[in-house]
Amino acid sequence: MGKFLAAATGFAVWILADPGVVSRSVCDLVLARYFPSDPFDIIYAVFYQTGLLAVVSGAGAAMASAGDAVARKHLANLQLGVLGFIFPSLAVRILVAGPGDMLPSVMCHFSAILAASLVGLVVRERRRLSAI
């Protein structure tokens, strides 16, 4: 976790030092197409995808060892929320051909699934805390 926070800090510093690294996208209606070629784009893509993999696999591993049923439900919400935007995004990317890579934009649209999942997690946790 500490390595990801350090990497995220590094990306923030990189963006502050060179704001132009994230300005190259072409918007078509509500989908943006990205053309990654700069070192920042490739390095950030690896960081982002590795982070998603860590969340999905980490939540699964934590569910297997969690003794608390509520904690398992929270972890399931997190895992299903992430998978709930990864798989539909990949399906759209595979089914819709077009110039440039629109996967980051599509993932942003489907991330509402993760947001809904996290809202469910927060509601469950609030109920649990109010019962104590």
Secondary structure as the mmCIF struct_conf table of DSSP 4:
data_model
#
loop_
_struct_conf.conf_type_id
_struct_conf.id
_struct_conf.beg_label_comp_id
_struct_conf.beg_label_asym_id
_struct_conf.beg_label_seq_id
_struct_conf.end_label_comp_id
_struct_conf.end_label_asym_id
_struct_conf.end_label_seq_id
HELX_RH_AL_P HELX_RH_AL_P1 GLY A 2 ALA A 17
HELX_RH_3T_P HELX_RH_3T_P1 PRO A 19 VAL A 22
STRN STRN1 SER A 25 ASP A 28
TURN_TY1_P TURN_TY1_P1 LEU A 29 VAL A 30
STRN STRN2 LEU A 31 TYR A 34
BEND BEND1 ASP A 38 ASP A 38
HELX_RH_AL_P HELX_RH_AL_P2 PRO A 39 SER A 65
HELX_RH_AL_P HELX_RH_AL_P3 ALA A 69 LEU A 95
BEND BEND2 VAL A 96 VAL A 96
BEND BEND3 PRO A 99 GLY A 100
STRN STRN3 ASP A 101 ASP A 101
HELX_RH_AL_P HELX_RH_AL_P4 LEU A 103 ALA A 131
#
